Amino acid sequence: MTAKLAVVTGGARGLGVAIAQLLAERGHHLLLVDRDPAVADTAEELSREGCEASSVVADLTEDAGVGAVVDAVRRRGGLDVLVNNAGITRDARLSKMDVDDFAAVVDVNLIAPMRLTQALVDDFRDGAAVVNMSSRAALGNFGQTNYVTSKSGLVGYTRGLALAWAPRVRVNAVAPGLIDSAMSRAMPEDVLAGLVAKVPADRIGEPSDVARAVAYLVSEDASYVTGQVLIVCGGRSVAP
Ligand SMILES: NC(=O)c1ccc[n+]([C@@H]2O[C@H](COP(=O)([O-])OP(=O)(O)OC[C@H]3O[C@@H](n4cnc5c(N)ncnc54)[C@H](O)[C@@H]3O)[C@@H](O)[C@H]2O)c1
């Protein structure tokens, strides 16, 4: 079988690295995208492990950045998997939230995936799959009106795109809960412990939990699954 090209945005660190590593283990070639030049290190490490991997440094909120990704995909002859994983937070109570911080989060988390998918529409090979990285926070979270808006908007975009592109390309979303990451480690220890205590699975999620959900959704096992959201939160979304 010919290896499939997977494009993973936000591939410089965190969940993007875990997703890239697992897709590489499952036989994909990788094209990693990030505005952080450290994305080249992830690609180098994957190459050392035997994966055909390259990277593009690009800001996905800019036309030039999206154009650079499209060029790189075309040099590699098209793509089979796109994981729109790059994302940011700029938390504040709504009464104190700067409009620019609201717009910036929506721009990176929602508009950038739209720009990229639209620009790549002709480059997806038949049977391709897109996964958009939403969040359990799409259901609601204090102090994150901008993030909640962007991640619930991304669920709507997933549903719309799934319908627009069926049957050629499947489009789904993964919505992680609390995951062990730079974001969660930045919280005060007691706050983090309080949040973990609310998780029915009784532990914080690992990046690999999210990566396995992504790997499932882009695999043949999910060939009849499109327009869906897989919430990976240890049951937090059903807890009172
Ligand atoms: N970590 C969690 O607990 C958690 C939970 C739910 C959802 N998520 C989502 O998962 C995704 C990854 O989270 P993470 O914890 O790995 O975050 P992270 O901050 O560690 O990594 C995000 C990456 O996205 C890149 N990025 C940001 N803006 C960009 C832009 N404009 N263009 C290109 N690259 C850009 C950053 O440089 C960074 O490398 C995000 O979309 C986040 O919202 C994370």
The ligand as a MOL file (V3000), in Angstrom:
LIG
                    3D

  0  0  0     0  0            999 V3000
M  V30 BEGIN CTAB
M  V30 COUNTS 44 48 0 0 0
M  V30 BEGIN ATOM
M  V30 1 N -3.9720 20.7040 25.8470 0
M  V30 2 C -5.2450 20.5640 26.1780 0
M  V30 3 O -5.5960 20.2840 27.3320 0
M  V30 4 C -6.2940 20.7350 25.1080 0
M  V30 5 C -7.6230 20.4260 25.4160 0
M  V30 6 C -8.6080 20.5920 24.4420 0
M  V30 7 C -8.2510 21.0460 23.1710 0
M  V30 8 N -6.9500 21.3440 22.9000 0 CHG=1
M  V30 9 C -6.6370 21.8190 21.5420 0
M  V30 10 O -5.6640 20.9780 20.9870 0
M  V30 11 C -4.8050 21.7230 20.1200 0
M  V30 12 C -3.3540 21.5370 20.5440 0
M  V30 13 O -3.2330 21.9150 21.9070 0
M  V30 14 P -1.8020 21.9040 22.6480 0
M  V30 15 O -2.0790 21.7610 24.0910 0
M  V30 16 O -0.8780 20.9640 21.9790 0 CHG=-1
M  V30 17 O -1.3620 23.4230 22.3810 0
M  V30 18 P 0.1090 24.0400 22.2680 0
M  V30 19 O -0.0320 25.4890 22.5870 0
M  V30 20 O 1.1100 23.2400 23.0240 0
M  V30 21 O 0.4360 23.8720 20.7140 0
M  V30 22 C -0.2770 24.6020 19.7270 0
M  V30 23 C 0.6340 24.8230 18.5340 0
M  V30 24 O -0.0950 25.5980 17.5740 0
M  V30 25 C 0.8130 26.5260 17.0020 0
M  V30 26 N 0.0970 27.6940 16.4660 0
M  V30 27 C -0.6320 28.5820 17.1840 0
M  V30 28 N -1.0880 29.5400 16.3560 0
M  V30 29 C -0.6510 29.2420 15.1060 0
M  V30 30 C -0.7930 29.8640 13.8290 0
M  V30 31 N -1.4490 31.0140 13.6830 0
M  V30 32 N -0.2200 29.2850 12.7460 0
M  V30 33 C 0.4750 28.1300 12.8850 0
M  V30 34 N 0.6640 27.5060 14.0710 0
M  V30 35 C 0.0950 28.0520 15.1670 0
M  V30 36 C 1.7180 26.9360 18.1670 0
M  V30 37 O 2.9350 27.5210 17.7200 0
M  V30 38 C 1.9130 25.6140 18.8940 0
M  V30 39 O 3.0540 24.9190 18.4500 0
M  V30 40 C -5.2910 23.1740 20.2130 0
M  V30 41 O -6.1840 23.4350 19.1300 0
M  V30 42 C -6.0210 23.2150 21.5380 0
M  V30 43 O -7.0020 24.2200 21.5610 0
M  V30 44 C -5.9750 21.1980 23.8410 0
M  V30 END ATOM
M  V30 BEGIN BOND
M  V30 1 1 1 2
M  V30 2 2 2 3
M  V30 3 1 2 4
M  V30 4 1 4 5
M  V30 5 2 4 44
M  V30 6 2 5 6
M  V30 7 1 6 7
M  V30 8 2 7 8
M  V30 9 1 8 9
M  V30 10 1 8 44
M  V30 11 1 9 10
M  V30 12 1 9 42
M  V30 13 1 10 11
M  V30 14 1 11 12
M  V30 15 1 11 40
M  V30 16 1 12 13
M  V30 17 1 13 14
M  V30 18 2 14 15
M  V30 19 1 14 16
M  V30 20 1 14 17
M  V30 21 1 17 18
M  V30 22 2 18 19
M  V30 23 1 18 20
M  V30 24 1 18 21
M  V30 25 1 21 22
M  V30 26 1 22 23
M  V30 27 1 23 24
M  V30 28 1 23 38
M  V30 29 1 24 25
M  V30 30 1 25 26
M  V30 31 1 25 36
M  V30 32 1 26 27
M  V30 33 1 26 35
M  V30 34 2 27 28
M  V30 35 1 28 29
M  V30 36 1 29 30
M  V30 37 2 29 35
M  V30 38 1 30 31
M  V30 39 2 30 32
M  V30 40 1 32 33
M  V30 41 2 33 34
M  V30 42 1 34 35
M  V30 43 1 36 37
M  V30 44 1 36 38
M  V30 45 1 38 39
M  V30 46 1 40 41
M  V30 47 1 40 42
M  V30 48 1 42 43
M  V30 END BOND
M  V30 END CTAB
M  END
